[in-house]
Amino acid sequence: MAVERRMMPISEFEKLDSVCAWRGCRETCRVGQEGQDYLPKGWTFLLMFWAREVPLTNLWDAVPQSDMLRDAVLCPQHTRELDRLLIPLPRHNVM
């Protein structure tokens, strides 16, 4: 898969489909479609960052771009696969 990095207006960027970040996966979804949930059911955001300060109150404003390691989405299948690799948390399963 070839990757191109370029600047574009947000209005153009918002029209693009998002691709699952799992290596080899070709699943895509439309994020933020009007009249629908922001992310389709089962899809999740994968946000990895280094924090200079704690607590963070607003991730988007508080985390400098240079500290953002990854801002991606995972399809339902790979959301479940990643979750199975991590230490279990006592929580209500929403997936």
C-alpha positions in Angstrom: 0.0 0.0 0.0 1.4 3.4 -1.0 1.0 6.3 1.3 1.0 10.0 0.3 1.3 12.8 2.8 0.0 16.2 1.8 -1.9 19.1 3.2 -5.5 19.6 2.3 -8.5 21.6 3.5 -10.5 20.0 6.3 -13.6 20.1 4.2 -11.8 17.8 1.6 -10.3 15.6 4.3 -13.7 15.0 6.0 -15.0 13.5 2.7 -12.4 10.7 2.8 -13.2 7.2 4.1 -11.1 6.0 7.0 -9.1 2.8 6.6 -8.6 0.3 9.5 -5.1 0.8 10.8 -4.5 -3.0 11.2 -1.7 -4.1 8.8 -3.2 -5.8 5.8 -6.8 -4.8 6.5 -8.7 -3.0 3.7 -11.9 -2.3 5.6 -13.1 1.3 5.4 -15.8 3.5 7.0 -17.1 7.0 6.7 -16.4 9.0 9.8 -18.9 11.7 10.8 -21.6 11.2 8.2 -24.4 13.5 8.8 -27.4 12.0 10.5 -25.5 8.9 11.7 -23.3 8.0 14.6 -19.9 9.7 14.3 -18.2 6.3 13.9 -20.1 3.2 12.7 -21.0 0.6 15.4 -18.1 -1.6 16.3 -15.5 0.7 14.8 -13.2 2.4 17.4 -10.7 5.2 17.6 -7.1 4.2 18.4 -5.4 7.2 19.9 -1.8 6.9 21.2 0.0 9.9 22.6 2.6 10.9 25.1 1.4 13.3 27.8 3.4 16.2 29.2 0.9 16.8 31.9 -1.8 15.0 33.8 -4.8 15.3 33.9 -5.7 16.1 30.3 -9.1 17.7 30.0 -9.4 18.0 26.3 -7.2 15.6 24.3 -7.6 17.4 21.0 -6.4 20.8 22.4 -4.0 19.4 25.0 -1.9 17.0 23.0 0.5 18.7 20.6 0.7 17.1 17.2 4.4 16.2 17.8 3.3 14.0 20.8 0.6 12.2 18.9 2.0 8.7 18.1 -1.1 7.4 16.3 -4.6 8.7 15.6 -6.4 6.0 13.7 -9.5 3.8 13.5 -9.9 0.0 13.8 -12.7 -2.1 12.2 -14.9 -4.2 14.5 -12.8 -7.4 13.9 -9.5 -5.8 14.7 -11.0 -3.9 17.6 -11.9 -7.2 19.2 -8.5 -8.7 18.3 -6.6 -5.9 19.9 -8.8 -6.0 23.0 -8.1 -9.7 23.4 -4.4 -9.0 23.5 -4.7 -6.5 26.3 -5.1 -7.0 30.0 -8.8 -7.5 30.7 -10.6 -4.5 32.3 -13.8 -4.9 34.5 -16.2 -2.9 32.3 -19.4 -3.1 30.4 -18.6 -4.5 26.9 -19.9 -2.0 24.4 -18.6 -3.8 21.3 
